[in-house]
Amino acid sequence: MAAFLLGAMLLIVQPQIVPSRPAINSKAETTSQSVQRELLKKTSQKNDFKENIRSNGSCRQLPQTIIIGVRKGGTRALLEMLSLHPDIAAAENEVHFFDWEDHYRNGLQWYINQMPFSYPHQITVEKTPAYFTSPKVPERVHNMNQSMRLLLILRDPSERVLSDYTQVFYNHMQKHKPYPSIEQFLIKDGELNVDYKAINRSLYYIHMQNWLKYFPLDRIHIVDGDKLIKDPFPEIEKVERFLKLSPQINASNFYFNKTKGFYCLRDSGRERCLHESKGRAHPQVDSRLLEKLHEYFHEPNKKFFELVGRTFDWH
């Protein structure tokens, strides 16, 4: 009988394993944690937690930070640079949990299964650039964790449009498929084609308004993608402070590769650069067409600056 009572007491006092980082003591954090527990109850199987925990104390957990965008803004570079920090555990691939219905229907436990193993002191980060422009994503992220810290990296909208086209163009070229010139997308009936998806993705103020319905501005850190390209260290320092990380990344972690034309990383003596698909030359565009693009973005950029209380060196 005594053994039975002892066993029952041990079961009662045993801490519950929750695959997410301990919350900060605040009403918002507590609410988010309870939402996560409810979602996990609905989507997990009995053995899921065991499969996500290792004997060394590491486990898969919900991300505490998401790089939400923007597409062709430098999200991969940001993630790679942030991964230099020992307290960061980054998901390797874009998860597309919140914007792809097939993935979202799999439930929160499936989302956890896509995360890397990490230790309790580490911050798990995932990046999916399409999140920023997807209308349904902010509410879904908020429902999971309303205290999430979000990273948004932006570039000059006109440059982002050209990068967007360049990526799709090369994807078609690799498959030996023809693809129209950028002028055929940018011009319609002699005017700028404002229905072009790449242009809509660069209307930052519209998408930002949607995120600000669910997250206060102090939960969204905007990284200047143009500055990250030219001088990455100061931008990464700001990200460290936003995530409340100890300052571990320093200027010696970056070196300029003259052959590639952009900064590469140096980690514990090992040097690595981004994939060759990064930093591709943009197509040549007529200067008058570029001017039309710059003029079109003037007012949307102004609205964005007012929305976030900050200006950027864009055309």
C-alpha positions as CSV (number, residue, x, y, z in Angstrom):
1,M,0.0,0.0,0.0
2,A,2.8,2.3,0.9
3,A,4.5,1.6,-2.4
4,F,1.3,2.4,-4.3
5,L,0.9,5.8,-2.4
6,L,4.5,6.7,-3.1
7,G,4.0,5.9,-6.9
8,A,0.9,8.1,-7.0
9,M,2.7,11.0,-5.3
10,L,5.6,10.8,-7.8
11,L,3.1,10.9,-10.7
12,I,1.5,14.0,-9.2
13,V,4.7,16.0,-8.6
14,Q,6.4,15.0,-11.9
15,P,6.7,18.1,-14.0
16,Q,4.7,18.2,-17.2
17,I,6.8,18.3,-20.4
18,V,5.7,21.1,-22.6
19,P,7.6,21.5,-25.9
20,S,7.8,25.3,-25.7
21,R,10.0,27.7,-23.9
22,P,9.0,28.7,-20.3
23,A,6.8,31.8,-20.4
24,I,7.6,35.1,-18.8
25,N,5.4,35.9,-15.8
26,S,2.8,38.1,-17.4
27,K,-0.9,37.7,-18.2
28,A,-0.2,37.7,-22.0
29,E,2.5,35.0,-21.7
30,T,0.3,32.8,-19.4
31,T,-2.7,33.1,-21.8
32,S,-0.5,32.2,-24.8
33,Q,0.8,29.1,-22.9
34,S,-2.7,27.9,-22.1
35,V,-3.7,28.3,-25.8
36,Q,-0.6,26.2,-26.8
37,R,-1.5,23.5,-24.3
38,E,-5.1,23.3,-25.6
39,L,-3.8,23.1,-29.2
40,L,-1.4,20.4,-28.2
41,K,-4.1,18.3,-26.6
42,K,-6.1,18.4,-29.8
43,T,-3.3,17.6,-32.2
44,S,-0.7,15.4,-30.4
45,Q,-0.5,11.6,-30.0
46,K,0.6,9.9,-26.8
47,N,4.1,9.2,-27.9
48,D,4.8,12.5,-29.7
49,F,6.5,14.1,-26.8
50,K,8.8,11.1,-26.2
51,E,9.9,11.2,-29.8
52,N,10.7,14.9,-29.5
53,I,12.9,14.6,-26.4
54,R,16.5,13.4,-26.3
55,S,18.5,12.0,-23.4
56,N,20.9,15.0,-23.5
57,G,18.1,17.3,-22.4
58,S,17.4,18.8,-25.8
59,C,13.9,18.7,-27.4
60,R,11.8,20.1,-30.2
61,Q,9.8,23.1,-29.1
62,L,7.5,25.8,-30.5
63,P,9.5,28.7,-31.9
64,Q,9.8,31.8,-29.8
65,T,10.8,33.9,-32.8
66,I,9.6,33.8,-36.4
67,I,11.1,35.6,-39.3
68,I,7.9,36.6,-41.1
69,G,9.3,38.1,-44.2
70,V,9.6,39.8,-46.6
71,R,10.2,37.6,-49.6
72,K,13.5,38.5,-51.3
73,G,14.2,40.9,-48.5
74,G,17.2,38.9,-47.1
75,T,15.5,36.4,-44.8
76,R,18.0,33.6,-45.5
77,A,20.9,35.9,-44.9
78,L,19.3,37.1,-41.7
79,L,18.7,33.5,-40.5
80,E,22.2,32.4,-41.3
81,M,23.8,35.3,-39.6
82,L,21.6,34.9,-36.5
83,S,22.5,31.2,-36.4
84,L,26.1,32.3,-35.5
85,H,24.7,32.9,-32.0
86,P,25.1,29.8,-29.7
87,D,21.7,30.5,-28.2
88,I,19.8,30.2,-31.5
89,A,18.4,27.0,-32.9
90,A,17.1,27.6,-36.4
91,A,14.8,25.5,-38.5
92,E,16.6,24.6,-41.8
93,N,13.6,24.9,-44.2
94,E,10.7,27.2,-44.7
95,V,7.9,25.5,-42.8
96,H,4.8,27.3,-44.3
97,F,2.7,26.2,-41.4
98,F,0.5,29.2,-41.0
99,D,-0.1,30.0,-44.7
100,W,-0.5,26.6,-46.3
101,E,-3.8,25.0,-45.4
102,D,-2.5,21.4,-45.9
103,H,0.2,22.1,-43.3
104,Y,-2.0,24.0,-40.9
105,R,-4.6,21.2,-40.8
106,N,-1.8,18.9,-39.5
107,G,-2.0,20.7,-36.2
108,L,0.5,22.2,-33.8
109,Q,2.3,19.0,-33.0
110,W,3.2,18.6,-36.7
111,Y,4.6,22.2,-36.5
112,I,6.8,21.2,-33.5
113,N,8.0,18.2,-35.4
114,Q,9.5,20.5,-38.0
115,M,11.6,22.4,-35.5
116,P,15.3,21.6,-34.6
117,F,16.2,20.0,-31.3
118,S,17.3,22.7,-28.9
119,Y,18.2,23.2,-25.2
120,P,16.0,25.1,-22.7
121,H,18.3,28.2,-22.8
122,Q,18.1,28.4,-26.6
123,I,15.6,30.3,-28.8
124,T,14.0,28.4,-31.6
125,V,13.6,30.4,-34.8
126,E,11.8,29.5,-38.1
127,K,11.5,31.7,-41.2
128,T,8.8,31.7,-43.8
129,P,8.9,34.9,-45.9
130,A,5.4,34.4,-47.3
131,Y,3.9,34.9,-43.8
132,F,4.2,38.7,-44.0
133,T,1.9,39.1,-47.0
134,S,-0.6,36.3,-46.1
135,P,-3.8,37.9,-44.6
136,K,-4.7,34.9,-42.4
137,V,-1.2,34.4,-40.8
138,P,-1.1,37.2,-38.1
139,E,-4.2,35.9,-36.3
140,R,-3.0,32.3,-36.5
141,V,0.4,33.2,-35.0
142,H,-1.3,35.3,-32.3
143,N,-3.6,32.4,-31.4
144,M,-0.6,30.2,-30.9
145,N,1.5,32.8,-29.0
146,Q,0.5,36.4,-28.6
147,S,3.9,37.2,-27.1
148,M,5.9,36.0,-30.1
149,R,8.8,38.1,-31.1
150,L,8.7,38.7,-34.9
151,L,11.5,39.7,-37.2
152,L,10.7,41.5,-40.5
153,I,13.5,42.3,-42.9
154,L,12.7,44.8,-45.7
155,R,14.5,46.2,-48.7
156,D,13.8,49.1,-51.1
157,P,10.4,48.0,-52.6
158,S,11.6,48.6,-56.1
159,E,14.7,46.5,-55.6
160,R,12.6,43.8,-54.0
161,V,10.3,43.7,-57.1
162,L,13.4,43.1,-59.3
163,S,14.7,40.4,-57.0
164,D,11.3,38.8,-57.0
165,Y,11.3,38.6,-60.7
166,T,14.9,37.4,-60.9
167,Q,14.2,34.4,-58.6
168,V,11.2,33.2,-60.7
169,F,13.1,33.9,-63.9
170,Y,16.1,31.7,-62.8
171,N,13.7,29.0,-61.5
172,H,12.2,28.7,-65.0
173,M,15.6,28.8,-66.7
174,Q,16.9,25.9,-64.6
175,K,13.9,23.9,-65.8
176,H,14.5,25.0,-69.4
177,K,11.2,26.8,-69.5
178,P,10.7,30.1,-71.2
179,Y,9.8,33.1,-69.1
180,P,8.6,36.6,-70.2
181,S,10.8,39.7,-69.8
182,I,10.3,41.8,-66.7
183,E,8.8,44.6,-68.9
184,Q,6.0,42.3,-69.9
185,F,5.0,42.1,-66.2
186,L,5.6,45.7,-65.2
187,I,3.8,47.3,-68.2
188,K,0.1,46.9,-69.1
189,D,-1.6,49.1,-71.7
190,G,1.4,51.5,-71.6
191,E,1.1,52.0,-67.8
192,L,2.7,50.4,-64.7
193,N,0.9,47.1,-64.0
194,V,0.0,47.6,-60.4
195,D,-1.7,44.2,-60.4
196,Y,1.6,42.4,-60.7
197,K,2.0,40.3,-57.6
198,A,5.6,41.3,-57.1
199,I,4.5,45.0,-56.8
200,N,1.7,44.1,-54.4
201,R,4.2,42.3,-52.1
202,S,6.1,45.5,-51.9
203,L,3.2,47.5,-50.5
204,Y,4.6,47.1,-47.0
205,Y,2.1,49.4,-45.2
206,I,-0.9,47.3,-46.3
207,H,0.6,44.1,-44.9
208,M,2.0,45.8,-41.8
209,Q,-1.4,47.1,-40.9
210,N,-2.7,43.5,-40.7
211,W,0.1,42.5,-38.4
212,L,-0.4,45.5,-36.1
213,K,-4.0,44.4,-35.5
214,Y,-2.6,41.4,-33.5
215,F,0.9,42.4,-32.4
216,P,2.1,45.7,-30.9
217,L,5.0,47.4,-32.8
218,D,7.4,46.6,-29.9
219,R,7.0,42.9,-30.8
220,I,8.0,43.4,-34.4
221,H,11.7,44.3,-35.1
222,I,12.3,45.6,-38.6
223,V,15.7,44.8,-40.1
224,D,17.0,47.1,-42.8
225,G,17.8,44.6,-45.5
226,D,19.8,47.1,-47.6
227,K,22.0,47.9,-44.6
228,L,22.4,44.2,-43.8
229,I,23.9,43.7,-47.3
230,K,26.3,46.6,-47.0
231,D,27.3,46.3,-43.4
232,P,25.7,43.3,-41.6
233,F,27.2,43.6,-38.1
234,P,25.3,46.7,-36.8
235,E,22.0,45.2,-37.9
236,I,22.7,41.9,-36.2
237,E,23.6,43.7,-33.0
238,K,20.1,45.2,-33.0
239,V,18.5,41.8,-33.5
240,E,20.5,40.4,-30.6
241,R,19.2,43.2,-28.3
242,F,15.6,42.8,-29.5
243,L,15.7,39.0,-28.7
244,K,17.5,39.8,-25.4
245,L,20.4,37.7,-26.4
246,S,23.9,38.1,-24.9
247,P,26.2,39.9,-27.4
248,Q,28.0,36.9,-28.9
249,I,28.2,37.8,-32.6
250,N,31.0,40.3,-33.5
251,A,32.4,42.0,-36.6
252,S,35.0,39.3,-37.1
253,N,32.2,36.9,-38.0
254,F,31.8,38.7,-41.3
255,Y,34.1,39.2,-44.2
256,F,33.5,40.6,-47.7
257,N,33.9,38.1,-50.5
258,K,35.1,40.1,-53.5
259,T,34.3,37.3,-55.9
260,K,30.7,36.9,-54.8
261,G,30.2,40.6,-54.1
262,F,28.6,40.2,-50.7
263,Y,29.5,39.4,-47.1
264,C,30.1,35.8,-46.0
265,L,30.3,34.3,-42.6
266,R,33.2,33.1,-40.4
267,D,32.2,30.8,-37.6
268,S,34.9,29.2,-35.3
269,G,37.4,29.5,-38.1
270,R,35.1,28.0,-40.7
271,E,34.1,30.2,-43.6
272,R,30.8,29.8,-45.4
273,C,28.8,31.9,-47.9
274,L,25.1,31.9,-48.9
275,H,24.0,29.7,-51.8
276,E,25.0,30.8,-55.3
277,S,21.4,31.7,-56.0
278,K,21.7,34.6,-53.6
279,G,23.0,37.9,-54.9
280,R,22.1,37.3,-58.6
281,A,22.3,40.3,-60.9
282,H,19.0,41.9,-61.6
283,P,17.7,42.3,-65.2
284,Q,18.5,45.5,-67.0
285,V,15.4,47.8,-66.9
286,D,14.8,50.9,-68.8
287,S,15.5,54.0,-66.6
288,R,12.1,55.5,-67.4
289,L,10.4,52.3,-66.2
290,L,12.4,52.3,-63.0
291,E,11.4,55.9,-62.4
292,K,7.7,54.9,-62.8
293,L,8.3,52.2,-60.2
294,H,10.0,54.6,-57.8
295,E,7.2,57.1,-58.2
296,Y,4.5,54.5,-57.6
297,F,6.1,53.5,-54.3
298,H,6.6,57.0,-53.0
299,E,3.2,57.4,-51.2
300,P,3.0,53.7,-50.0
301,N,6.5,54.1,-48.5
302,K,5.5,57.4,-46.8
303,K,2.5,55.6,-45.3
304,F,4.8,52.8,-44.1
305,F,7.2,55.2,-42.5
306,E,4.4,56.9,-40.6
307,L,3.0,53.5,-39.5
308,V,6.2,52.3,-37.9
309,G,7.7,55.7,-36.9
310,R,10.9,55.2,-38.8
311,T,12.3,56.1,-42.2
312,F,14.4,54.0,-44.6
313,D,16.8,55.1,-47.4
314,W,14.5,54.0,-50.3
315,H,13.9,55.8,-53.5
